[in-house]
Amino acid sequence: MTDVYIIGTDMIRFGRFPDRSVPDIGAEAALLALDDAGLSIGDIQALYCGNLLEANAAVGQRILHLIGQTGIPVVNCANACATGATAFRLGWMDIKSGLHDLVLCVGAEKMGKGLIGSDRKPDGISTEGLLGSNTMPTIFSTLGMEHTRKWGTTLEQFARVSVKNHHHSTLNPKAMYQTETPLEDVLSSEMISYPNTKLMCSVNVDGSAAAVLASEKKVRELGLMGRAVKVRASVMTSDPYTEHDLVLPDFSTCTRLAARQAYEMAGIGPDEVDLVELHDCFATAEILHYENLFLCEEGEAGELIDRMDTYLGGRIPVNVSGGLLSKGHPLGATGIANIYEVTTHLRGEAGRRQVEGARIGLTHVVGLGNACAIHVLEKTD
């Protein structure tokens, strides 16, 4: 089986585009990625498209209507917050198997404001209350409170995740928000579900990202090895059965399972990773994922943020893009946007937010349902 390389990738600036369609913004990211690779849609042998909220609408084919209908196979996929990463992994599997030498992976989404699914007609008052435990803010707040109960994690430690990621976003011209948010601002913002305040919740935005994948033979044929980034590991898991309250999704278990497999496939340990883009849908989630990805020992995540180890310039920079908290979280695009961010650092092209000397990066997304995807990327010499 061939090694798989990223030879082109890009994303649009995340924001809100009421006058644009999902295929329109997806097409823009696709063309940007093709330009980055120096290719056209005529060179591509297959398209893998991730979109969640219009999953029945053939978004991939509609993107081709805008950039060129060449008759190639198109696969549309939906997999909760892991949708974009799933499209990327399907492209990786295609190349890895030897079926094709060049594929395009696109993730695109348009989101409304407020809670995901908040536009659905209510069927009465939930027994869990008006903001019950089946909503995303309360699920992740509950998990944060459990971490506090077990390890003594403080409100300020959770809040510092938001301070960090909003600071990082000021260095990223493609982030939705690019505004410093001091600790006092995070703590004084509207309480959504304790301990997560409004500024500790991810931003629902519109966005798209794309990547061109190639076999090693094709990379060498095109003379692109100098900027190519190797996909050293691609892993996806679902939630294995555990004896816990199944009303509360266990994203930690499937993440730890995926992380172990990814490190084994890549032949590295977590101490060899130079930067991480992880699924910070809420500030509490980032704290938990430090431990789930084995960036520190269990119970030490609060100390990691206190020491600023996960800041740009720290021991293991996390979410230098600004993360979901500030860059934004368009469900179908997030997984590939994370790939774009890490690839940009490994190429040494991240500008003011560049992680110096980065050689190996890890991306992580997890969608409740559950679906976890982890990719390990490596700079080529």
GIDAVEN-V768437 format. One record per helix or strand of 2 or more residues. SS is the DSSP state (A for helix, B for strand). FROM is the first residue (numbers start at 1). TO is the last residue. If there is no record, write none. Layout:
((SS:FROM:TO) (SS:FROM:TO))
This chain:
((B:4:11) (A:22:37) (A:41:43) (B:46:50) (A:59:67) (B:73:77) (A:80:97) (B:102:109) (A:136:151) (A:155:169) (A:183:188) (B:191:193) (B:196:197) (A:198:200) (B:206:215) (A:216:222) (B:229:237) (A:251:266) (A:270:272) (B:275:277) (A:283:292) (A:301:306) (B:317:318) (A:323:326) (A:331:346) (A:351:353) (B:360:367) (B:371:379))
